Amino acid sequence: MPRVVFTSNLQRHVSCHARDAAGETVSAVLEEVFDQEPRIRGYVLDEQGELRKHVFIFVDGQRAR
């Protein structure tokens, strides 16, 4: 099961402790996290539902594109 960890920069603004989340894709995993903690969505995604320009996602230590 994927482990989702947010940076301390984001943690200053919204409660987002590391957590496990089920899903086959990055999008599915993020949706589960957003369902558990809806306030995170606005910090990670923009108004069009796209990843904000200053947010990066890493999978197994490699930056996802």
Phi, psi and omega per residue, in radians:
M1 nan 2.328 -3.135
P2 -1.089 2.553 3.063
R3 -1.922 2.168 -3.120
V4 -1.825 2.190 -3.132
V5 -2.235 2.267 3.129
F6 -1.831 2.659 -3.118
T7 -1.222 2.804 3.098
S8 -1.144 -0.466 3.091
N9 -1.057 -0.768 3.121
L10 -1.243 -0.644 -3.118
Q11 -1.109 -0.370 3.076
R12 -1.185 -0.442 -3.037
H13 -1.787 -0.523 -3.057
V14 -2.642 2.559 3.116
S15 -1.171 2.027 -3.119
C16 -2.634 1.231 3.142
H17 -1.246 2.716 3.075
A18 -1.006 2.490 -3.123
R19 -2.720 2.754 3.014
D20 -1.560 2.522 -3.139
A21 -2.562 2.362 -3.136
A22 -1.416 2.641 3.064
G23 2.728 2.593 -3.139
E24 -1.565 -0.336 -3.126
T25 -2.221 2.862 3.079
V26 -1.038 -0.746 3.139
S27 -1.047 -0.763 -3.133
A28 -1.137 -0.702 3.115
V29 -1.130 -0.791 3.126
L30 -1.099 -0.692 3.121
E31 -1.046 -0.711 3.104
E32 -1.110 -0.742 3.108
V33 -1.091 -0.773 -3.141
F34 -1.113 -0.614 3.090
D35 -1.121 -0.655 -3.138
Q36 -1.325 -0.600 -3.090
E37 -2.462 1.437 -3.020
P38 -1.013 -0.497 -3.097
R39 -1.141 -0.403 -3.130
I40 -1.143 -0.609 -3.057
R41 -0.883 -0.836 -3.085
G42 -1.152 -0.378 3.105
Y43 -1.525 -0.412 -3.092
V44 -1.712 -0.698 -3.097
L45 -1.941 2.593 3.092
D46 -1.488 -3.005 -3.066
E47 -1.156 -0.371 3.117
Q48 -1.641 0.069 -3.133
G49 1.406 0.235 3.110
E50 -1.661 2.672 3.092
L51 -1.055 2.275 3.117
R52 -1.074 2.602 -3.051
K53 -1.050 -0.518 -3.105
H54 -1.617 0.089 -3.129
V55 -1.814 2.329 3.114
F56 -2.163 2.542 3.121
I57 -2.046 2.352 3.101
F58 -2.074 2.384 3.079
V59 -2.136 2.089 -3.085
D60 0.921 0.693 3.074
G61 1.428 -0.029 -3.137
Q62 -1.912 2.370 3.139
R63 -1.174 2.213 3.096
A64 -1.405 2.559 3.124
R65 -1.908 nan nan
